[in-house]
Amino acid sequence: QVQLVESGGGLVQPGGSLRLSCVASESIFSFIVMGWYRQAPGKERELVATITNDDAPRYHDSVKGRFTISRGNAKNTVYLQMNGLEPDDTAVYYCNGLFKSIIRTTTAWGQGTQVTVSS
């Protein structure tokens, strides 16, 4: 099983920045796509950004131009740089990935990290 460990959430003022990190625990797997989803209170979970193993990014319209997803140098690591944060970005952010090994594919979710944008 792949476990995802997230870090980097916190409290920030509007206009501020945060960087989220996500690392997968199992090196025998390689990711096909990894990314970030978020869920605000009373709302459904939504895609924020994803990146494929050949570096093709995808963003929710509301974060285009403000957020950047990237792969780390370490295997199965992704980052989400969030600039120009707005109160509507407040949510629990979850890392997600689709991984493959020689014998199978599997998906994984992190436990979530809270991002709060408030003055």
N, CA, C and O atoms as a GROMACS GRO file, in nm:
protein
  476
    1GLN      N    1   0.082  -0.120   0.000
    1GLN     CA    2   0.000   0.000   0.000
    1GLN      C    3   0.086   0.125   0.000
    1GLN      O    4   0.191   0.130   0.064
    2VAL      N    5   0.040   0.226  -0.071
    2VAL     CA    6   0.109   0.354  -0.075
    2VAL      C    7   0.045   0.446   0.027
    2VAL      O    8  -0.077   0.458   0.034
    3GLN      N    9   0.128   0.510   0.107
    3GLN     CA   10   0.079   0.613   0.199
    3GLN      C   11   0.134   0.748   0.156
    3GLN      O   12   0.250   0.760   0.117
    4LEU      N   13   0.048   0.849   0.164
    4LEU     CA   14   0.088   0.984   0.126
    4LEU      C   15   0.096   1.071   0.251
    4LEU      O   16   0.005   1.072   0.334
    5VAL      N   17   0.207   1.143   0.264
    5VAL     CA   18   0.228   1.230   0.379
    5VAL      C   19   0.234   1.374   0.330
    5VAL      O   20   0.318   1.411   0.248
    6GLU      N   21   0.142   1.456   0.382
    6GLU     CA   22   0.132   1.595   0.341
    6GLU      C   23   0.191   1.686   0.449
    6GLU      O   24   0.194   1.651   0.567
    7SER      N   25   0.237   1.802   0.406
    7SER     CA   26   0.283   1.903   0.501
    7SER      C   27   0.272   2.040   0.435
    7SER      O   28   0.261   2.050   0.313
    8GLY      N   29   0.275   2.145   0.517
    8GLY     CA   30   0.282   2.280   0.465
    8GLY      C   31   0.157   2.365   0.482
    8GLY      O   32   0.158   2.482   0.446
    9GLY      N   33   0.052   2.310   0.536
    9GLY     CA   34  -0.068   2.390   0.557
    9GLY      C   35  -0.049   2.489   0.671
    9GLY      O   36   0.054   2.488   0.740
   10GLY      N   37  -0.150   2.575   0.691
   10GLY     CA   38  -0.142   2.670   0.801
   10GLY      C   39  -0.236   2.786   0.782
   10GLY      O   40  -0.326   2.782   0.697
   11LEU      N   41  -0.215   2.888   0.862
   11LEU     CA   42  -0.295   3.010   0.858
   11LEU      C   43  -0.216   3.119   0.788
   11LEU      O   44  -0.099   3.142   0.820
   12VAL      N   45  -0.278   3.186   0.694
   12VAL     CA   46  -0.211   3.291   0.618
   12VAL      C   47  -0.310   3.403   0.590
   12VAL      O   48  -0.430   3.379   0.579
   13GLN      N   49  -0.260   3.525   0.579
   13GLN     CA   50  -0.346   3.638   0.548
   13GLN      C   51  -0.378   3.641   0.398
   13GLN      O   52  -0.301   3.587   0.318
   14PRO      N   53  -0.488   3.703   0.360
   14PRO     CA   54  -0.518   3.717   0.217
   14PRO      C   55  -0.402   3.782   0.142
   14PRO      O   56  -0.341   3.879   0.188
   15GLY      N   57  -0.373   3.725   0.026
   15GLY     CA   58  -0.260   3.770  -0.053
   15GLY      C   59  -0.131   3.698  -0.022
   15GLY      O   60  -0.032   3.715  -0.093
   16GLY      N   61  -0.130   3.618   0.082
   16GLY     CA   62  -0.010   3.547   0.123
   16GLY      C   63   0.013   3.420   0.042
   16GLY      O   64  -0.059   3.388  -0.052
   17SER      N   65   0.119   3.348   0.083
   17SER     CA   66   0.160   3.227   0.010
   17SER      C   67   0.183   3.112   0.106
   17SER      O   68   0.219   3.131   0.222
   18LEU      N   69   0.161   2.992   0.054
   18LEU     CA   70   0.195   2.868   0.124
   18LEU      C   71   0.244   2.768   0.021
   18LEU      O   72   0.210   2.775  -0.097
   19ARG      N   73   0.325   2.673   0.068
   19ARG     CA   74   0.371   2.565  -0.018
   19ARG      C   75   0.337   2.433   0.048
   19ARG      O   76   0.381   2.404   0.160
   20LEU      N   77   0.259   2.353  -0.022
   20LEU     CA   78   0.223   2.220   0.026
   20LEU      C   79   0.316   2.116  -0.035
   20LEU      O   80   0.356   2.127  -0.151
   21SER      N   81   0.350   2.016   0.045
   21SER     CA   82   0.434   1.905  -0.002
   21SER      C   83   0.362   1.773   0.019
   21SER      O   84   0.285   1.758   0.114
   22CYS      N   85   0.387   1.680  -0.069
   22CYS     CA   86   0.328   1.546  -0.058
   22CYS      C   87   0.433   1.445  -0.100
   22CYS      O   88   0.491   1.455  -0.209
   23VAL      N   89   0.457   1.347  -0.014
   23VAL     CA   90   0.555   1.242  -0.041
   23VAL      C   91   0.488   1.106  -0.027
   23VAL      O   92   0.418   1.081   0.071
   24ALA      N   93   0.511   1.019  -0.122
   24ALA     CA   94   0.457   0.882  -0.116
   24ALA      C   95   0.558   0.791  -0.047
   24ALA      O   96   0.679   0.806  -0.064
   25SER      N   97   0.506   0.695   0.031
   25SER     CA   98   0.592   0.615   0.116
   25SER      C   99   0.662   0.501   0.046
   25SER      O  100   0.772   0.462   0.085
   26GLU      N  101   0.601   0.446  -0.058
   26GLU     CA  102   0.653   0.324  -0.119
   26GLU      C  103   0.729   0.353  -0.248
   26GLU      O  104   0.670   0.401  -0.344
   27SER      N  105   0.859   0.322  -0.250
   27SER     CA  106   0.938   0.353  -0.368
   27SER      C  107   0.925   0.250  -0.479
   27SER      O  108   0.968   0.273  -0.591
   28ILE      N  109   0.864   0.133  -0.447
   28ILE     CA  110   0.849   0.033  -0.554
   28ILE      C  111   0.742   0.076  -0.653
   28ILE      O  112   0.733   0.023  -0.763
   29PHE      N  113   0.660   0.173  -0.612
   29PHE     CA  114   0.559   0.226  -0.702
   29PHE      C  115   0.611   0.353  -0.768
   29PHE      O  116   0.692   0.426  -0.710
   30SER      N  117   0.564   0.379  -0.888
   30SER     CA  118   0.591   0.505  -0.956
   30SER      C  119   0.458   0.571  -0.986
   30SER      O  120   0.360   0.503  -1.019
   31PHE      N  121   0.454   0.701  -0.974
   31PHE     CA  122   0.323   0.764  -0.994
   31PHE      C  123   0.293   0.786  -1.140
   31PHE      O  124   0.381   0.815  -1.222
   32ILE      N  125   0.166   0.772  -1.171
   32ILE     CA  126   0.114   0.803  -1.304
   32ILE      C  127   0.065   0.947  -1.305
   32ILE      O  128   0.093   1.024  -1.397
   33VAL      N  129  -0.008   0.981  -1.200
   33VAL     CA  130  -0.054   1.118  -1.181
   33VAL      C  131  -0.066   1.142  -1.031
   33VAL      O  132  -0.110   1.054  -0.957
   34MET      N  133  -0.027   1.259  -0.986
   34MET     CA  134  -0.044   1.301  -0.847
   34MET      C  135  -0.102   1.440  -0.846
   34MET      O  136  -0.087   1.517  -0.941
   35GLY      N  137  -0.169   1.473  -0.737
   35GLY     CA  138  -0.226   1.606  -0.733
   35GLY      C  139  -0.290   1.640  -0.600
   35GLY      O  140  -0.274   1.570  -0.501
   36TRP      N  141  -0.362   1.748  -0.602
   36TRP     CA  142  -0.424   1.803  -0.482
   36TRP      C  143  -0.572   1.828  -0.507
   36TRP      O  144  -0.614   1.877  -0.612
   37TYR      N  145  -0.649   1.791  -0.406
   37TYR     CA  146  -0.791   1.821  -0.401
   37TYR      C  147  -0.816   1.902  -0.273
   37TYR      O  148  -0.732   1.903  -0.183
   38ARG      N  149  -0.930   1.967  -0.266
   38ARG     CA  150  -0.963   2.039  -0.143
   38ARG      C  151  -1.111   2.027  -0.112
   38ARG      O  152  -1.194   2.006  -0.201
   39GLN      N  153  -1.142   2.040   0.016
   39GLN     CA  154  -1.281   2.034   0.059
   39GLN      C  155  -1.304   2.140   0.165
   39GLN      O  156  -1.244   2.137   0.273
   40ALA      N  157  -1.392   2.233   0.132
   40ALA     CA  158  -1.430   2.337   0.226
   40ALA      C  159  -1.553   2.291   0.304
   40ALA      O  160  -1.625   2.203   0.258
   41PRO      N  161  -1.577   2.347   0.420
   41PRO     CA  162  -1.693   2.307   0.501
   41PRO      C  163  -1.823   2.320   0.421
   41PRO      O  164  -1.849   2.424   0.361
   42GLY      N  165  -1.903   2.213   0.421
   42GLY     CA  166  -2.031   2.215   0.353
   42GLY      C  167  -2.024   2.202   0.203
   42GLY      O  168  -2.126   2.213   0.135
   43LYS      N  169  -1.905   2.179   0.149
   43LYS     CA  170  -1.889   2.168   0.004
   43LYS      C  171  -1.830   2.032  -0.032
   43LYS      O  172  -1.773   1.963   0.053
   44GLU      N  173  -1.845   1.994  -0.159
   44GLU     CA  174  -1.788   1.870  -0.206
   44GLU      C  175  -1.637   1.886  -0.232
   44GLU      O  176  -1.588   1.997  -0.255
   45ARG      N  177  -1.567   1.775  -0.228
   45ARG     CA  178  -1.425   1.777  -0.259
   45ARG      C  179  -1.407   1.811  -0.406
   45ARG      O  180  -1.480   1.759  -0.492
   46GLU      N  181  -1.311   1.898  -0.436
   46GLU     CA  182  -1.289   1.939  -0.574
   46GLU      C  183  -1.140   1.932  -0.609
   46GLU      O  184  -1.053   1.946  -0.524
   47LEU      N  185  -1.115   1.909  -0.738
   47LEU     CA  186  -0.977   1.905  -0.787
   47LEU      C  187  -0.918   2.045  -0.784
   47LEU      O  188  -0.983   2.142  -0.824
   48VAL      N  189  -0.795   2.056  -0.737
   48VAL     CA  190  -0.722   2.182  -0.739
   48VAL      C  191  -0.619   2.181  -0.852
   48VAL      O  192  -0.617   2.270  -0.937
   49ALA      N  193  -0.534   2.080  -0.851
   49ALA     CA  194  -0.429   2.070  -0.953
   49ALA      C  195  -0.375   1.928  -0.955
   49ALA      O  196  -0.367   1.862  -0.852
   50THR      N  197  -0.337   1.882  -1.074
   50THR     CA  198  -0.271   1.753  -1.088
   50THR      C  199  -0.154   1.766  -1.183
   50THR      O  200  -0.145   1.860  -1.262
   51ILE      N  201  -0.064   1.669  -1.174
   51ILE     CA  202   0.050   1.664  -1.266
   51ILE      C  203   0.078   1.519  -1.300
   51ILE      O  204   0.073   1.432  -1.213
   52THR      N  205   0.108   1.493  -1.426
   52THR     CA  206   0.138   1.357  -1.469
   52THR      C  207   0.288   1.330  -1.459
   52THR      O  208   0.367   1.420  -1.434
   53ASN      N  209   0.324   1.204  -1.480
   53ASN     CA  210   0.466   1.169  -1.470
   53ASN      C  211   0.547   1.222  -1.588
   53ASN      O  212   0.670   1.213  -1.588
   54ASP      N  213   0.479   1.278  -1.688
   54ASP     CA  214   0.553   1.347  -1.794
   54ASP      C  215   0.530   1.498  -1.786
   54ASP      O  216   0.539   1.570  -1.886
   55ASP      N  217   0.498   1.545  -1.664
   55ASP     CA  218   0.496   1.688  -1.632
   55ASP      C  219   0.385   1.767  -1.700
   55ASP      O  220   0.404   1.884  -1.733
   56ALA      N  221   0.271   1.705  -1.723
   56ALA     CA  222   0.156   1.778  -1.777
   56ALA      C  223   0.068   1.823  -1.662
   56ALA      O  224   0.006   1.739  -1.597
   57PRO      N  225   0.059   1.954  -1.635
   57PRO     CA  226  -0.022   2.002  -1.524
   57PRO      C  227  -0.166   2.030  -1.567
   57PRO      O  228  -0.196   2.050  -1.684
   58ARG      N  229  -0.253   2.030  -1.468
   58ARG     CA  230  -0.394   2.061  -1.489
   58ARG      C  231  -0.440   2.138  -1.367
   58ARG      O  232  -0.406   2.101  -1.255
   59TYR      N  233  -0.518   2.244  -1.387
   59TYR     CA  234  -0.562   2.329  -1.276
   59TYR      C  235  -0.711   2.355  -1.280
   59TYR      O  236  -0.772   2.360  -1.386
   60HIS      N  237  -0.768   2.373  -1.161
   60HIS     CA  238  -0.904   2.426  -1.151
   60HIS      C  239  -0.898   2.571  -1.198
   60HIS      O  240  -0.800   2.641  -1.172
   61ASP      N  241  -1.004   2.615  -1.265
   61ASP     CA  242  -1.004   2.752  -1.319
   61ASP      C  243  -0.980   2.856  -1.212
   61ASP      O  244  -0.918   2.959  -1.238
   62SER      N  245  -1.028   2.831  -1.092
   62SER     CA  246  -1.020   2.933  -0.986
   62SER      C  247  -0.878   2.955  -0.934
   62SER      O  248  -0.853   3.054  -0.866
   63VAL      N  249  -0.786   2.864  -0.964
   63VAL     CA  250  -0.649   2.879  -0.912
   63VAL      C  251  -0.546   2.905  -1.022
   63VAL      O  252  -0.429   2.926  -0.992
   64LYS      N  253  -0.590   2.904  -1.147
   64LYS     CA  254  -0.497   2.929  -1.257
   64LYS      C  255  -0.432   3.066  -1.242
   64LYS      O  256  -0.498   3.166  -1.215
   65GLY      N  257  -0.300   3.068  -1.260
   65GLY     CA  258  -0.226   3.193  -1.245
   65GLY      C  259  -0.183   3.223  -1.103
   65GLY      O  260  -0.101   3.312  -1.081
   66ARG      N  261  -0.238   3.150  -1.005
   66ARG     CA  262  -0.201   3.171  -0.865
   66ARG      C  263  -0.129   3.051  -0.806
   66ARG      O  264  -0.037   3.068  -0.725
   67PHE      N  265  -0.168   2.931  -0.843
   67PHE     CA  266  -0.110   2.808  -0.790
   67PHE      C  267  -0.023   2.743  -0.896
   67PHE      O  268  -0.051   2.752  -1.015
   68THR      N  269   0.084   2.676  -0.850
   68THR     CA  270   0.171   2.602  -0.940
   68THR      C  271   0.202   2.466  -0.880
   68THR      O  272   0.249   2.457  -0.766
   69ILE      N  273   0.174   2.361  -0.956
   69ILE     CA  274   0.207   2.226  -0.912
   69ILE      C  275   0.336   2.182  -0.980
   69ILE      O  276   0.359   2.213  -1.097
   70SER      N  277   0.420   2.111  -0.905
   70SER     CA  278   0.547   2.067  -0.963
   70SER      C  279   0.590   1.936  -0.899
   70SER      O  280   0.546   1.900  -0.790
   71ARG      N  281   0.677   1.867  -0.970
   71ARG     CA  282   0.734   1.742  -0.918
   71ARG      C  283   0.863   1.775  -0.844
   71ARG      O  284   0.936   1.867  -0.881
   72GLY      N  285   0.889   1.699  -0.738
   72GLY     CA  286   1.014   1.715  -0.668
   72GLY      C  287   1.124   1.630  -0.729
   72GLY      O  288   1.096   1.542  -0.811
   73ASN      N  289   1.248   1.654  -0.689
   73ASN     CA  290   1.360   1.572  -0.736
   73ASN      C  291   1.352   1.431  -0.679
   73ASN      O  292   1.391   1.334  -0.746
   74ALA      N  293   1.302   1.419  -0.557
   74ALA     CA  294   1.285   1.287  -0.498
   74ALA      C  295   1.168   1.216  -0.565
   74ALA      O  296   1.072   1.280  -0.608
   75LYS      N  297   1.177   1.086  -0.573
   75LYS     CA  298   1.072   1.008  -0.638
   75LYS      C  299   0.940   1.026  -0.567
   75LYS      O  300   0.935   1.033  -0.444
   76ASN      N  301   0.832   1.033  -0.644
   76ASN     CA  302   0.696   1.037  -0.590
   76ASN      C  303   0.674   1.152  -0.493
   76ASN      O  304   0.613   1.134  -0.387
   77THR      N  305   0.725   1.269  -0.528
   77THR     CA  306   0.707   1.390  -0.448
   77THR      C  307   0.647   1.499  -0.536
   77THR      O  308   0.692   1.522  -0.648
   78VAL      N  309   0.546   1.566  -0.483
   78VAL     CA  310   0.489   1.680  -0.556
   78VAL      C  311   0.471   1.796  -0.460
   78VAL      O  312   0.457   1.778  -0.339
   79TYR      N  313   0.470   1.915  -0.516
   79TYR     CA  314   0.453   2.037  -0.440
   79TYR      C  315   0.339   2.119  -0.501
   79TYR      O  316   0.310   2.109  -0.620
   80LEU      N  317   0.276   2.199  -0.417
   80LEU     CA  318   0.177   2.294  -0.464
   80LEU      C  319   0.213   2.430  -0.406
   80LEU      O  320   0.197   2.455  -0.286
   81GLN      N  321   0.263   2.517  -0.492
   81GLN     CA  322   0.295   2.654  -0.450
   81GLN      C  323   0.170   2.737  -0.468
   81GLN      O  324   0.117   2.748  -0.579
   82MET      N  325   0.123   2.797  -0.359
   82MET     CA  326  -0.001   2.874  -0.362
   82MET      C  327   0.031   3.020  -0.331
   82MET      O  328   0.072   3.053  -0.220
   83ASN      N  329   0.012   3.105  -0.429
   83ASN     CA  330   0.034   3.248  -0.413
   83ASN      C  331  -0.098   3.323  -0.427
   83ASN      O  332  -0.195   3.269  -0.481
   84GLY      N  333  -0.101   3.444  -0.379
   84GLY     CA  334  -0.223   3.524  -0.390
   84GLY      C  335  -0.343   3.456  -0.326
   84GLY      O  336  -0.453   3.459  -0.381
   85LEU      N  337  -0.323   3.397  -0.209
   85LEU     CA  338  -0.431   3.322  -0.145
   85LEU      C  339  -0.548   3.411  -0.109
   85LEU      O  340  -0.532   3.526  -0.069
   86GLU      N  341  -0.667   3.355  -0.123
   86GLU     CA  342  -0.792   3.425  -0.098
   86GLU      C  343  -0.871   3.350   0.008
   86GLU      O  344  -0.851   3.229   0.026
   87PRO      N  345  -0.961   3.418   0.078
   87PRO     CA  346  -1.043   3.346   0.178
   87PRO      C  347  -1.116   3.224   0.122
   87PRO      O  348  -1.136   3.126   0.192
   88ASP      N  349  -1.156   3.231  -0.006
   88ASP     CA  350  -1.226   3.116  -0.067
   88ASP      C  351  -1.134   2.995  -0.087
   88ASP      O  352  -1.182   2.886  -0.118
   89ASP      N  353  -1.005   3.014  -0.068
   89ASP     CA  354  -0.912   2.900  -0.077
   89ASP      C  355  -0.908   2.820   0.054
   89ASP      O  356  -0.845   2.715   0.060
   90THR      N  357  -0.973   2.870   0.156
   90THR     CA  358  -0.975   2.800   0.284
   90THR      C  359  -1.043   2.665   0.269
   90THR      O  360  -1.157   2.655   0.224
   91ALA      N  361  -0.970   2.560   0.309
   91ALA     CA  362  -1.021   2.424   0.294
   91ALA      C  363  -0.919   2.327   0.352
   91ALA      O  364  -0.807   2.365   0.386
   92VAL      N  365  -0.958   2.201   0.362
   92VAL     CA  366  -0.862   2.094   0.387
   92VAL      C  367  -0.813   2.046   0.251
   92VAL      O  368  -0.892   2.012   0.164
   93TYR      N  369  -0.683   2.044   0.235
   93TYR     CA  370  -0.622   2.004   0.109
   93TYR      C  371  -0.570   1.861   0.122
   93TYR      O  372  -0.499   1.826   0.216
   94TYR      N  373  -0.609   1.780   0.023
   94TYR     CA  374  -0.573   1.638   0.023
   94TYR      C  375  -0.484   1.606  -0.096
   94TYR      O  376  -0.511   1.647  -0.209
   95CYS      N  377  -0.377   1.533  -0.070
   95CYS     CA  378  -0.293   1.481  -0.177
   95CYS      C  379  -0.353   1.350  -0.227
   95CYS      O  380  -0.406   1.271  -0.149
   96ASN      N  381  -0.344   1.329  -0.356
   96ASN     CA  382  -0.397   1.207  -0.417
   96ASN      C  383  -0.301   1.158  -0.524
   96ASN      O  384  -0.234   1.239  -0.588
   97GLY      N  385  -0.294   1.029  -0.542
   97GLY     CA  386  -0.207   0.978  -0.647
   97GLY      C  387  -0.255   0.846  -0.704
   97GLY      O  388  -0.319   0.766  -0.636
   98LEU      N  389  -0.223   0.824  -0.830
   98LEU     CA  390  -0.242   0.696  -0.897
   98LEU      C  391  -0.104   0.641  -0.924
   98LEU      O  392  -0.022   0.706  -0.991
   99PHE      N  393  -0.077   0.522  -0.874
   99PHE     CA  394   0.057   0.466  -0.878
   99PHE      C  395   0.057   0.330  -0.948
   99PHE      O  396  -0.044   0.260  -0.951
  100LYS      N  397   0.172   0.296  -1.003
  100LYS     CA  398   0.186   0.165  -1.066
  100LYS      C  399   0.313   0.097  -1.019
  100LYS      O  400   0.415   0.160  -0.992
  101SER      N  401   0.304  -0.036  -1.010
  101SER     CA  402   0.423  -0.118  -0.990
  101SER      C  403   0.428  -0.219  -1.103
  101SER      O  404   0.350  -0.210  -1.199
  102ILE      N  405   0.516  -0.315  -1.092
  102ILE     CA  406   0.528  -0.416  -1.197
  102ILE      C  407   0.400  -0.496  -1.211
  102ILE      O  408   0.362  -0.536  -1.321
  103ILE      N  409   0.332  -0.518  -1.098
  103ILE     CA  410   0.219  -0.610  -1.100
  103ILE      C  411   0.082  -0.544  -1.089
  103ILE      O  412  -0.018  -0.608  -1.121
  104ARG      N  413   0.073  -0.418  -1.044
  104ARG     CA  414  -0.060  -0.360  -1.028
  104ARG      C  415  -0.053  -0.208  -1.019
  104ARG      O  416   0.054  -0.149  -1.005
  105THR      N  417  -0.172  -0.148  -1.027
  105THR     CA  418  -0.187  -0.005  -1.001
  105THR      C  419  -0.268   0.013  -0.874
  105THR      O  420  -0.344  -0.076  -0.836
  106THR      N  421  -0.253   0.128  -0.810
  106THR     CA  422  -0.326   0.155  -0.687
  106THR      C  423  -0.340   0.305  -0.671
  106THR      O  424  -0.260   0.383  -0.723
  107THR      N  425  -0.442   0.345  -0.598
  107THR     CA  426  -0.462   0.487  -0.567
  107THR      C  427  -0.442   0.509  -0.418
  107THR      O  428  -0.453   0.416  -0.338
  108ALA      N  429  -0.413   0.632  -0.382
  108ALA     CA  430  -0.392   0.666  -0.241
  108ALA      C  431  -0.435   0.809  -0.215
  108ALA      O  432  -0.427   0.896  -0.302
  109TRP      N  433  -0.480   0.833  -0.092
  109TRP     CA  434  -0.515   0.965  -0.044
  109TRP      C  435  -0.436   0.995   0.082
  109TRP      O  436  -0.413   0.907   0.165
  110GLY      N  437  -0.395   1.120   0.096
  110GLY     CA  438  -0.336   1.163   0.222
  110GLY      C  439  -0.445   1.196   0.323
  110GLY      O  440  -0.563   1.193   0.290
  111GLN      N  441  -0.404   1.227   0.444
  111GLN     CA  442  -0.500   1.254   0.551
  111GLN      C  443  -0.549   1.398   0.548
  111GLN      O  444  -0.647   1.432   0.616
  112GLY      N  445  -0.484   1.483   0.473
  112GLY     CA  446  -0.530   1.620   0.459
  112GLY      C  447  -0.452   1.718   0.546
  112GLY      O  448  -0.404   1.684   0.654
  113THR      N  449  -0.439   1.839   0.495
  113THR     CA  450  -0.374   1.947   0.569
  113THR      C  451  -0.460   2.073   0.557
  113THR      O  452  -0.506   2.108   0.448
  114GLN      N  453  -0.481   2.139   0.669
  114GLN     CA  454  -0.571   2.254   0.672
  114GLN      C  455  -0.501   2.379   0.620
  114GLN      O  456  -0.389   2.410   0.661
  115VAL      N  457  -0.569   2.449   0.530
  115VAL     CA  458  -0.524   2.580   0.483
  115VAL      C  459  -0.633   2.680   0.519
  115VAL      O  460  -0.748   2.665   0.477
  116THR      N  461  -0.597   2.782   0.595
  116THR     CA  462  -0.692   2.885   0.635
  116THR      C  463  -0.639   3.020   0.592
  116THR      O  464  -0.528   3.060   0.626
  117VAL      N  465  -0.722   3.092   0.515
  117VAL     CA  466  -0.685   3.225   0.467
  117VAL      C  467  -0.777   3.325   0.535
  117VAL      O  468  -0.897   3.330   0.507
  118SER      N  469  -0.720   3.404   0.623
  118SER     CA  470  -0.801   3.497   0.702
  118SER      C  471  -0.715   3.610   0.754
  118SER      O  472  -0.596   3.593   0.782
  119SER      N  473  -0.777   3.725   0.765
  119SER     CA  474  -0.707   3.840   0.823
  119SER      C  475  -0.734   3.848   0.974
  119SER      O  476  -0.684   3.938   1.041
   0.00000   0.00000   0.00000
